[in-house]
Every structure is written in structure tokens, then in C-alpha cells.
Amino acid sequence: MEQVIYDFLERNLPKFKDRIHVTLTGEAQDRYALHTENGDLYVEANCFVSFANGLYSYLQKYCHVQKSWCGNWEIEIADLAPIDGVFEHTIVQKHRVYLNYCTLNYTATWWDFDRWEKEIDFMAMNGINMPLCVVGSEAVWYETLLQFGFTKEEALNSVSGPAFWAWHLMTNIDSYLPPQDEKYIEERKVLGQKILKRYIEFGMQPIQQGFSGHVPVLLKEKYPKSKIVKKNGWCGFPKTGQLDPLDPLFQEFGMAYLKNLERLFGNYHYIACDPFHEGTPPQPWPWYLRAVGKSINTLYENFDPQSIWVMQAWTLHKNIVTAVPEDRLLLLDLNSERSYKYRRIRKYPVIAGMLHNFGGKNAMQGKVRVHTKNAYLKLQGKGSNVVGSGMFMEGIEQNPVVYDLQFHMLTESNAIDFDTWLRDYILRRYGAWNEALYSAWQLLLETCYSDTGYEENEVGSTLASRPQFMPVRTGPCCFAKVWYDTKKLEKALELFLSVSDLFAESDGYQYDLCDLTRQVLSNRFHDRQKEWKVAYEKKNITLVEQISKEQLDLLLDLDALLGHRKEMCLSRWINDAHNLATDEAEKQYYDFNARTLITEWGDIRGTTYALYDYSWREWNGLIKEYYYVRWDMFYKEAIAHLKDGTAFLFRTGNDYPQRMAYRSFPFGKKLNEFELSYAKDYKDYPYPENTDVLPDAKRLFDKWQIAK
């Protein structure tokens, strides 16, 4: 463990690694106590994660550090600040769980081990001790299928691609954009083994992937007498296979899967699966669902008597839950709103979850004051047997204020005073306290970070929406409307820019200035599109042409602005995909996966169109190459009809069942042809060269007469 601690300090605080002295006591209770003596820092903790969490908490409190995915990634301090007395904390939550399946694709698809290493360090600093650990599970799936009569080609074709594996594990899809070479399976296995090894070195408790009966439909041909039914296709995808948990083959196949898991990755007792996730069970009867629960529990118990079944409460079937003994199940209540609804379930151990951001989209949004009330306390107050806290966002690397706060709440057992926390955040985020920035944040709390007027995970983007007269939805789960006074947000930007000479060297400030300018311009596009619609309905050709030109100009300006921050560039997403590949064919395959996920999502096979723009991103490169082109096509088509005096027949389905209707009109088909071709637009991208946001932010503030 001494080497693990030394390596951790070398990566994160290399200048001070010899002045930080660590004692691990091995106690059961998670706690830490720190003090300084003669300029050195002494940390006593019960385990490695408590040490890392205590160290980072000290850096936040005494050295004013704010570490983030969005600026401020590196820890930079002048010296170890002294502590007056002892700084100590006892962590009440036994489990601090991290990652949603979706996070592994909407954000982490292209991470190599160097990036995972940084994330695991960050997990430990924030007290996380129970991460989801399913990278490399493709190998378990692949080898199990080989045992059950699949050829190598059939087994490989039953694996979904790197950008979609999460939904395969959640039983939504299978065989979607499968790899063409089995070396891909080996590469994922090796990466997963490295990640798992680091979790174990840190003393974390990984959650591994189990088996709930989701199988390829092809298995029915291999075992025609088995009860394998086709489930209704999820979101328009092809039907998937469900091996009935009451069929004898379920125990046989499931045991083979779990033994392969143990052979390739080891067994760490906490095994996840979610039967009938976001789907309908083959039989709805309570007796059947109870039998399903007993069957899966029997499988896990026969494999490992110490095993604990980890189940999301997202699609919770109470009769499955109550068929399992209380000491053999751990519920993950992703948004702390599902588990307490059924009285008989409240006695089961549950993790109080915090859910933010569907699809990894990057709108400024989040009900930050709500998080200070503490989801852990919320479930306790509802009478639940809450044993920990968890963060289950679908995508990260956006909205740094939300995640800084959520990480803080993971190890906090009380509600906190938000204003006190915010003042500290401003100091840590920007490197100094400033009243103008505090005033700007008050406006942010009245607008994009308010607690009312919207659903936290349903915030969309007009410019990223498939064009229409006035978009209603972007993805199927988010609305394009802006719910607050956009002029207030523009005033916040004015306040940010007013102190630019003081904070130009602050990375946190540079990121937030870029993000705030992005949101202001995105809102401006929304507001102007409403004006465009009115002008079009009044047949004012001159005004329609003027606004169309301005809208396209704004998109190009916004694209250029975002090119200063790698966090907001398509280049990072694509280049990370390219860099993870080991040959040219794999590079092109990864590129195709990467583009598909953030645009069409599931349009490639021509069978489903409902999820397009679910994972929209207002990113440099994506705006210019994708959203700009769509709007340019739309404006040209609309203006041509206006001049000809003909009706512009076009539909973009706003309600979920209607989202596939756009292809029934000529322009919709034309638009779709471009979208599909973009996914194949394989090329390399340069990284940002000029990382100074200020000149462009000031120029665009003046050009677009913001706050006027």
C-alpha cells in the first residue's frame, strides 16, 4: 500500500509527496484526521479511499483547490497550508457508488487507461468506494457464447459496438454495430483488467456485470426447446432475446457466464443485473415475477454464497425485489424517487442516487440548491434503509458546479447551507473571491441553475434540434425551449467579462466564460428562431432572409469560440477514438461509432429513428459540420417555398411516437441522407492551438449586442 500511496501522490501532488505522511489504521469505520507539523501534512485514515478523500477535502478547505473535468484539471498549490488543530471527518455512508451504465458510453467510450487512471484518482479523492466495473465484459459475453455453440463469427456479431455496449448490458439492444475482429474483444478485456486492478489496489468494491437472461435471438436456433422469446424492440431497435429465468437453460448459461467472469476478471461479490430493464416482462403475473427474482438469486447464490445482487430501481418490479432475501440485494435508486414508493421494499438496503444529465449534453442546467438538501437524508426521511449515496449521471464533463456539489454531498450526512458553499466554490473555482462574480452567480441561480420551471434532465437546444419552424424537442427526452429570462443570463456574462483582467489566468474562469458565452449565444439562436417563425408566417421574405443569414452567422461564431476549449471540441471526442484504435480499420470503425452516438444514435440500419439528437452536443466542429448544415438546408428550402408561394410540407415529430415521421416528406428524406452520410465522414481533426477564450468572448459580446 505504501507504493500505491506514493504513486498516487506522484501523479497528483508531486512537489509535496515527501511532505505528506500517511497512516492507514484498517478500522471498519470510514474516517480521516489530518494535522500539520513543521510544514508537513499528516493524514490518518482507516483506508486508502478515506485517505484520498481526506487529502482532497483538506486541499479544498485549506488550499482552496477546485479540481474538475472542465478546467482546473491539475492541482496547483504554492505550499501545504497549516491546519489549526485537527481536521477530521467520519463518513456515515457505507457505500459511495459511481457511474451509470450510460456514462461509460456518453463520456468514457474512448478513454484509454491513462484517462481512466485520472478518473479513478478523482473517484478516490471524492470518497467513491463502489464503482461500476463492466469495461471488458464483452470478453465474458463472447466466450460464453462460444461455449454454447456459437461460431467465432456469430459470437463476435452478437457483441454491440464500443459506443453502444452500455445499452447491450442494460438488455436494450444486441448485435448493434458489432466489431469485425476478435482482437477488439482482447483489447477491451485488457483495458477492463487494468481498471479493475486499480480499483482493487485502492480498496474499492467493484460492481461487476451479471446475467438476467438477455441473450442473442440466435440462441433459440441452437437450443430450440428452450424458452427464448423476442422482446419488443427498445426505441424501435430490432427485437432482442430473453431467456426465461424459469427455463433450466437459464441456470446453465448464467453459471457459465459467471464462471467466465470469475476466470477473466475475478469475483468481487457485488453482481449487477436488471431484468426487463425499460421493457415489459414476458408475463406480467406477480407469481411469475416472484419466480424470476428467486431464479436469479439462486443463480448468484449457487455461484457465490457471498454474492450480493445489485439492481437499479429505474425499472423496478416490486415482486422481483421482494422474492429476494433482504441481505442479498442492494438497490440503486438512481434519482432517489423510486424505491420508497412500495412499503415492502423500503426495508431493502438502498443507495440514494443523484441523477443529472441525459445523453451527455452540455446545456448549462441543474437544480443545485436541491442537491444541498441531500438525497441521503431524503430517503432516510421516507423510511428507506439507505446505506449510501451514489452519482448516476448519464454523461459527465459539463456543468462543473453541479458535480463539485454532488461529489461533496456523497460523504456529507447533513443538508448544507448553499450560500456558504457557493462563496467557497467561487474562491476555489477562480482562485480569488470577487463580488462581481458572486453577483453573476446570483443571476445564474435565477436562470439556468434555478430550481423551478423545468425538469433537470429535459433541457434541450434549439440549434442542435432537427430544424423546423420552431423546434419543440431536441432529443426525445428534452425540450428546446428556454424557461428563464435570457436577458438575465446575458447580464451574468457582462459581469463575468467585467473582471476579465483579474481572472484571465484562471483556467476555471476561462472555461466558465466560454460556457456562459456559449449558452448566451445558444439562447440568442432560440429567441431569434421564434422571430423567424413569425416573419415566415407573415410572408415577410426580407426579414426571413435577414434572420436566416444572422442565425447561420451566429452558428459559425459560436463554433469558432468553442474551438478554444478542448472540452467543447468534437476533435477531442474523435481523436480519442482514433488514438484508442490499433490499426486503420479499427480507427474507421471507432470513428463511425463516435459520430453515430452523438448524432443519429440508432439510424444506421434504417430501422429506428426515435433517438436522433438524444446525445446532442454544442461543440466546436459539430456545430459547423452538422447543425449549421442542417439549418442552412432548412432555411434555403423554406425561403424557396416562400418565394414560390408553395407550402413547405415538413414534419419533425416532437412527441416520441412521431419522431420517425420526418422521413415521410421530401425535405425530411433529404435531411436524413445528409445525417447518415455525416456518420461516415471519416477524418482527423486538429486540437485547439489558441486556448485563450477572452478575445473571442469580448468580440462576440460586442458583435451580438449582448446585454443591450
URHURA-V634855 format. One record per helix or strand of 2 or more residues. SS is the DSSP state (2 for helix, 1 for strand). FROM is the first residue (numbers start at 1). TO is the last residue. If there is no record, write none. Layout:
# URHURA-V634855
ss=<SS SS>
from=<FROM FROM>
to=<TO TO>
This chain:
# URHURA-V634855
ss=<2 2 1 1 1 2 1 1 2 2 1 2 2 2 2 1 1 2 1 2 1 2 1 2 1 2 2 1 2 2 1 2 2 1 2 2 2 2 2 2 2 2 2 2 2 2 2 2 2>
from=<2 14 20 31 40 48 87 95 103 113 130 137 152 165 183 207 214 219 228 234 240 248 270 286 308 318 326 329 339 343 349 368 375 385 400 418 435 486 500 507 541 566 570 584 622 656 661 666 694>
to=<12 19 24 37 45 63 90 98 106 125 132 147 157 169 201 209 215 222 231 236 243 265 272 303 312 321 328 333 341 345 354 372 381 391 410 430 446 498 503 537 562 568 580 598 644 658 664 678 703>
